[in-house]
Amino acid sequence: MTERTVDLSSNNLRTMYQTMLRIRLFEEKVGNLIQQNEIVCPCHLYIGQEAVATGVCNALRKDDYVFSSHRSHGHYVAKGGNLNALMAELYGKVTGCSKGRGGSMHLSFPAVGFIGSSAIVAGSISPAVGAALAFSIQKTDNVSVVFFGDGATNEGVWYESLNFAALKKLPVVFVCENNLYSTHVHISDHLADTDIQKKANIFRMRGVQVNGNDVIEVFNVAKKAVKDARRGKGPTLIECMTYRWRGHVGPNDDLETGLRSKEELSYWKEKGPIKKLEKLLLSRNFLSKSEFLQIRREVEKEVDESLMFAKKSPFPSENSLLDNVFKAK
């Protein structure tokens, strides 16, 4: 943990712990439901990366905008998205956050500033920059944040967006979740230079690499980036080094495919973000073991209730097929 841990109150640390645990337990439940064929839409689970979404979103206001990728559940939860609406969406129910039409990869919950996610690699980056341009024109102090994986840095729109954001000094924060794998390809096999954050130098914008499994380090860096954006100092690129425990899509761990070793997975699990924060909270007497258990019980209940809500909810009716569809005049 960083030495700036003391800057955070015990309540703030507890909140971040609850958020990470909420993401973890929700995703584990979803993984089990996929294996039972209860959920049939493709889900890219966020297990192992919880500190990134939690640290960044904890530095934001409710009216700041977040744009996400195909691995969107963690960002949705960290920004304050409702679990009932998320689970219902995975079941394709009308009470889902996208009214049962988006599924796992096309979530939207504007009420808390979660504008949307896209299944297209790098597909949310230019809309995030567009939102930042709107904030700039409107002369508000809102900030736009976009999450994406290391694979998105292969796309031309990524470079175009960074250039435009830097040129116009837009209030946008680019968050790269470098989990070392783009689908099933290791980062060293698709990038000639794997140090992603230094690419910010090309556009004369700030770039920084952080331990993406340290929620406090992520929060501190994100807090500065957001503060700079609000003050008109332009964008920041944050590269968060992290690791996904499950496969690219679905509940399996990819060990059976030979894409990664058991030793590699075990190494990263030992460095997991939740375990890291638990050790700190215990060592500083911010939380006791009994309090940890109480928090877990509360989150488990919340996740179970979201499942019951989803199962009881109806599917969209055929008559609503064209609802919420917009046609240019």
KEKOL-793974 format. One line per 5 residues: number of its first residue (from 0); their letters; for each residue x, y, z of C-alpha. Coordinates in Angstrom, 1 decimal, decimal comma, always signed. Layout:
% residues N
NUM) a) X:Y:Z ~ ...;
//
This chain:
% residues 329
0) mtert) +0,0:+0,0:+0,0 ~ +1,1:+3,6:-0,6 ~ +2,2:+5,9:+2,2 ~ -0,8:+8,1:+1,4 ~ -3,1:+5,6:+3,0;
5) vdlss) -3,6:+7,9:+5,9 ~ -5,3:+10,4:+3,6 ~ -8,3:+8,2:+3,5 ~ -10,8:+7,9:+6,4 ~ -11,8:+4,5:+7,8;
10) nnlrt) -15,3:+5,1:+6,4 ~ -14,0:+5,6:+2,9 ~ -11,8:+2,5:+3,1 ~ -14,8:+0,5:+4,4 ~ -16,9:+1,8:+1,5;
15) myqtm) -14,3:+0,8:-1,0 ~ -14,0:-2,6:+0,6 ~ -17,8:-3,1:+0,4 ~ -17,8:-2,0:-3,3 ~ -15,1:-4,5:-4,2;
20) lrirl) -16,8:-7,3:-2,3 ~ -20,1:-6,4:-4,0 ~ -18,5:-6,7:-7,4 ~ -16,7:-10,0:-6,5 ~ -19,7:-11,8:-5,0;
25) feekv) -22,1:-10,6:-7,7 ~ -19,7:-11,9:-10,4 ~ -19,2:-15,2:-8,6 ~ -22,9:-15,6:-8,5 ~ -23,2:-14,8:-12,2;
30) gnliq) -20,5:-17,3:-13,0 ~ -22,4:-20,0:-11,2 ~ -25,6:-19,1:-12,9 ~ -23,9:-19,3:-16,3 ~ -22,7:-22,8:-15,5;
35) qneiv) -26,3:-23,8:-14,6 ~ -27,5:-22,3:-17,9 ~ -29,6:-19,9:-15,9 ~ -27,9:-16,9:-17,6 ~ -27,3:-17,5:-21,3;
40) cpchl) -26,0:-14,1:-22,6 ~ -22,2:-13,8:-22,9 ~ -20,7:-12,4:-19,7 ~ -17,1:-11,1:-19,3 ~ -16,5:-11,4:-15,6;
45) yigqe) -14,6:-8,7:-13,7 ~ -13,2:-11,0:-10,9 ~ -9,7:-9,9:-10,0 ~ -9,9:-6,4:-11,3 ~ -12,2:-4,9:-8,6;
50) avatg) -9,7:-2,3:-7,3 ~ -9,6:-0,4:-10,6 ~ -13,3:+0,4:-11,0 ~ -13,6:+1,0:-7,2 ~ -10,6:+3,3:-6,9;
55) vcnal) -11,5:+5,4:-10,0 ~ -15,2:+5,7:-9,4 ~ -14,6:+6,6:-5,7 ~ -12,9:+9,7:-7,0 ~ -15,9:+10,8:-9,1;
60) rkddy) -19,1:+12,6:-8,4 ~ -22,5:+11,2:-9,2 ~ -22,9:+13,6:-12,1 ~ -19,6:+12,6:-13,7 ~ -19,9:+10,3:-16,7;
65) vfssh) -18,5:+6,8:-17,0 ~ -18,2:+4,8:-20,2 ~ -17,4:+1,1:-20,2 ~ -16,3:-1,8:-22,3 ~ -17,6:-5,4:-22,7;
70) rshgh) -16,3:-6,2:-19,2 ~ -18,7:-3,8:-17,7 ~ -20,3:-5,2:-14,5 ~ -17,6:-3,9:-12,2 ~ -17,7:-0,3:-13,5;
75) yvakg) -21,5:-0,3:-13,3 ~ -21,5:-1,4:-9,7 ~ -18,7:+0,9:-8,7 ~ -20,5:+3,9:-10,2 ~ -23,5:+3,1:-8,0;
80) gnlna) -25,6:+1,0:-10,4 ~ -28,5:-0,9:-8,9 ~ -27,8:-4,7:-8,5 ~ -31,4:-5,6:-9,1 ~ -31,5:-3,9:-12,4;
85) lmael) -28,1:-5,4:-13,4 ~ -29,1:-9,0:-12,6 ~ -32,5:-8,5:-14,4 ~ -30,6:-7,2:-17,5 ~ -28,5:-10,4:-17,6;
90) ygkvt) -31,8:-12,4:-17,6 ~ -33,2:-10,2:-20,4 ~ -36,0:-8,9:-18,2 ~ -37,9:-5,7:-18,7 ~ -36,8:-4,4:-15,3;
95) gcskg) -33,2:-4,5:-16,4 ~ -31,1:-1,4:-16,5 ~ -31,3:-1,5:-20,4 ~ -34,9:-2,8:-20,2 ~ -33,8:-6,4:-21,1;
100) rggsm) -32,4:-5,3:-24,5 ~ -28,7:-4,8:-23,8 ~ -27,5:-7,8:-21,9 ~ -24,1:-8,0:-20,2 ~ -22,2:-5,9:-22,7;
105) hlsfp) -24,6:-3,0:-23,3 ~ -25,4:-1,7:-19,8 ~ -26,7:+1,8:-19,1 ~ -27,8:+3,5:-15,9 ~ -27,7:+7,3:-16,6;
110) avgfi) -29,2:+8,1:-13,2 ~ -25,8:+7,6:-11,6 ~ -23,7:+8,7:-14,5 ~ -23,1:+5,3:-16,0 ~ -23,8:+6,3:-19,6;
115) gssai) -23,2:+3,0:-21,3 ~ -20,9:+0,2:-22,4 ~ -20,0:-1,3:-25,7 ~ -19,1:-4,7:-27,0 ~ -16,9:-3,1:-29,7;
120) vagsi) -13,2:-3,0:-28,7 ~ -12,4:+0,7:-28,0 ~ -16,0:+1,5:-28,9 ~ -16,7:+3,7:-25,9 ~ -13,5:+5,8:-26,1;
125) spavg) -14,7:+8,4:-28,7 ~ -18,1:+8,9:-27,0 ~ -16,3:+9,6:-23,7 ~ -14,2:+12,2:-25,4 ~ -17,4:+13,6:-27,0;
130) aalaf) -19,0:+13,9:-23,6 ~ -15,9:+15,7:-22,3 ~ -16,2:+18,1:-25,3 ~ -19,8:+18,8:-24,4 ~ -18,8:+19,5:-20,8;
135) siqkt) -16,1:+21,9:-22,1 ~ -18,5:+23,7:-24,4 ~ -21,1:+24,0:-21,6 ~ -18,4:+25,2:-19,2 ~ -19,3:+22,8:-16,4;
140) dnvsv) -16,8:+21,1:-14,2 ~ -18,0:+17,5:-14,9 ~ -15,5:+14,8:-15,9 ~ -15,8:+11,9:-18,3 ~ -14,0:+8,6:-17,6;
145) vffgd) -13,6:+5,7:-20,0 ~ -12,5:+2,2:-19,1 ~ -10,9:-0,1:-21,7 ~ -8,5:-3,0:-21,9 ~ -5,0:-3,2:-23,3;
150) gatne) -6,3:-4,6:-26,5 ~ -8,1:-1,3:-27,3 ~ -4,7:+0,5:-27,6 ~ -4,3:-1,3:-30,9 ~ -7,2:+0,6:-32,4;
155) gvwye) -6,8:+3,8:-34,4 ~ -9,7:+5,5:-32,6 ~ -7,7:+5,2:-29,4 ~ -4,9:+7,4:-30,7 ~ -7,3:+9,8:-32,5;
160) slnfa) -9,2:+10,2:-29,2 ~ -6,1:+10,9:-27,1 ~ -4,8:+13,4:-29,6 ~ -8,1:+15,3:-29,8 ~ -8,6:+15,3:-26,0;
165) alkkl) -5,0:+16,6:-25,4 ~ -5,3:+19,2:-28,2 ~ -8,5:+20,6:-26,7 ~ -7,5:+20,0:-23,0 ~ -10,8:+18,1:-22,5;
170) pvvfv) -11,9:+16,9:-19,0 ~ -11,6:+13,2:-19,7 ~ -9,6:+10,4:-17,9 ~ -8,5:+7,4:-19,9 ~ -8,3:+4,2:-17,8;
175) cennl) -6,5:+1,3:-19,3 ~ -7,1:-2,0:-17,4 ~ -4,0:-3,9:-18,5 ~ -4,8:-7,5:-17,5 ~ -2,0:-8,8:-19,8;
180) ysthv) -4,4:-10,6:-22,2 ~ -6,4:-9,3:-25,1 ~ -9,0:-12,0:-25,6 ~ -6,6:-15,0:-25,7 ~ -3,4:-13,2:-26,8;
185) hisdh) -0,7:-12,1:-24,3 ~ +0,2:-8,4:-24,4 ~ +3,7:-9,2:-25,5 ~ +2,3:-10,8:-28,7 ~ +0,3:-7,9:-29,9;
190) ladtd) +2,2:-4,7:-28,7 ~ +5,7:-3,9:-29,8 ~ +6,0:-1,7:-26,7 ~ +4,0:-3,0:-23,7 ~ +4,5:+0,2:-21,6;
195) iqkka) +1,1:+1,7:-22,5 ~ +1,1:+4,7:-20,2 ~ +4,1:+6,3:-21,8 ~ +2,2:+6,6:-25,1 ~ +0,6:+9,7:-23,5;
200) nifrm) +3,9:+11,5:-24,0 ~ +3,2:+11,5:-27,7 ~ +0,3:+13,8:-27,1 ~ +1,9:+15,9:-24,3 ~ -0,6:+14,6:-21,8;
205) rgvqv) +0,1:+13,0:-18,4 ~ +0,5:+9,2:-18,3 ~ +1,0:+7,1:-15,2 ~ +1,2:+3,4:-14,4 ~ -0,2:+2,1:-11,1;
210) ngndv) -0,7:-1,1:-9,3 ~ -4,2:-1,9:-10,4 ~ -4,6:-4,3:-7,5 ~ -4,0:-1,6:-4,9 ~ -7,3:+0,3:-4,6;
215) ievfn) -5,7:+3,1:-2,6 ~ -3,0:+3,7:-5,2 ~ -5,7:+3,7:-7,9 ~ -7,8:+6,1:-5,9 ~ -5,0:+8,6:-5,3;
220) vakka) -3,9:+8,7:-8,9 ~ -7,5:+8,9:-10,1 ~ -8,3:+11,7:-7,7 ~ -5,5:+13,8:-9,1 ~ -6,5:+13,1:-12,7;
225) vkdar) -10,1:+14,1:-12,0 ~ -9,0:+17,2:-10,1 ~ -6,8:+18,2:-13,0 ~ -9,6:+17,6:-15,5 ~ -12,0:+19,7:-13,5;
230) rgkgp) -9,5:+22,6:-13,4 ~ -9,0:+22,6:-17,2 ~ -5,6:+21,0:-17,2 ~ -6,7:+18,3:-19,7 ~ -6,8:+14,5:-19,8;
235) tliec) -4,7:+11,9:-18,1 ~ -4,0:+8,3:-19,2 ~ -3,9:+5,8:-16,2 ~ -2,6:+2,4:-16,9 ~ -3,7:+0,0:-14,2;
240) mtyrw) -1,7:-3,3:-14,0 ~ -4,1:-6,0:-13,0 ~ -5,2:-9,5:-13,9 ~ -8,5:-11,2:-14,6 ~ -9,0:-14,5:-12,8;
245) rghvg) -11,6:-16,0:-15,2 ~ -11,3:-16,5:-18,9 ~ -11,9:-13,8:-21,5 ~ -15,7:-14,7:-21,5 ~ -17,6:-17,0:-19,2;
250) pnddl) -16,8:-18,6:-15,8 ~ -13,9:-20,8:-16,7 ~ -10,3:-19,9:-16,0 ~ -8,6:-20,7:-19,4 ~ -6,2:-23,2:-17,8;
255) etglr) -7,7:-26,0:-19,8 ~ -6,8:-24,2:-23,1 ~ -3,1:-23,8:-22,2 ~ -3,2:-20,1:-22,6 ~ -1,8:-19,5:-19,2;
260) skeel) -0,3:-21,6:-16,4 ~ -1,7:-22,5:-13,1 ~ +1,4:-21,0:-11,5 ~ +0,6:-17,6:-13,2 ~ -3,0:-17,6:-12,0;
265) sywke) -2,0:-18,6:-8,5 ~ +0,6:-15,8:-8,4 ~ -2,0:-13,1:-9,3 ~ -4,6:-14,5:-7,0 ~ -2,2:-14,2:-4,1;
270) kgpik) -1,8:-10,5:-5,1 ~ -5,6:-10,1:-5,3 ~ -7,1:-6,6:-4,5 ~ -9,6:-7,7:-1,9 ~ -7,1:-9,7:+0,1;
275) klekl) -4,7:-6,8:-0,1 ~ -7,2:-4,3:+1,4 ~ -8,4:-6,8:+4,0 ~ -4,8:-7,1:+5,4 ~ -4,5:-3,3:+5,6;
280) llsrn) -7,9:-2,9:+7,3 ~ -7,0:-5,5:+9,9 ~ -3,5:-4,2:+10,6 ~ -4,8:-0,7:+11,2 ~ -7,8:-1,9:+13,3;
285) flsks) -10,2:-0,2:+10,9 ~ -12,3:-3,4:+10,7 ~ -12,4:-6,5:+12,9 ~ -12,9:-10,1:+11,6 ~ -16,5:-10,1:+12,9;
290) eflqi) -17,1:-6,9:+10,9 ~ -15,7:-8,5:+7,8 ~ -18,2:-11,3:+8,2 ~ -21,0:-8,9:+8,8 ~ -20,2:-7,0:+5,6;
295) rreve) -20,0:-10,3:+3,6 ~ -23,4:-11,4:+4,9 ~ -25,0:-8,1:+4,0 ~ -23,5:-8,2:+0,4 ~ -24,5:-11,9:+0,0;
300) kevde) -28,1:-11,0:+0,9 ~ -28,1:-8,1:-1,5 ~ -26,8:-10,4:-4,3 ~ -29,4:-13,1:-3,5 ~ -32,2:-10,5:-3,5;
305) slmfa) -31,1:-9,3:-6,9 ~ -31,4:-12,8:-8,2 ~ -34,9:-13,2:-6,8 ~ -35,9:-9,9:-8,3 ~ -34,6:-10,9:-11,7;
310) kkspf) -36,4:-14,3:-11,7 ~ -39,7:-12,7:-10,7 ~ -39,5:-9,9:-13,3 ~ -41,3:-10,3:-16,7 ~ -39,7:-10,5:-20,1;
315) psens) -40,4:-7,5:-22,4 ~ -43,7:-8,0:-24,3 ~ -43,8:-8,3:-28,1 ~ -45,9:-5,1:-28,2 ~ -42,9:-3,2:-26,8;
320) lldnv) -40,5:-4,3:-29,5 ~ -40,2:-0,8:-31,0 ~ -40,2:+1,1:-27,7 ~ -37,1:+3,2:-27,0 ~ -36,0:+2,9:-30,6;
325) fkak) -35,2:+6,3:-32,2 ~ -35,7:+7,1:-35,9 ~ -34,2:+10,1:-37,6 ~ -36,9:+12,4:-39,2;
//
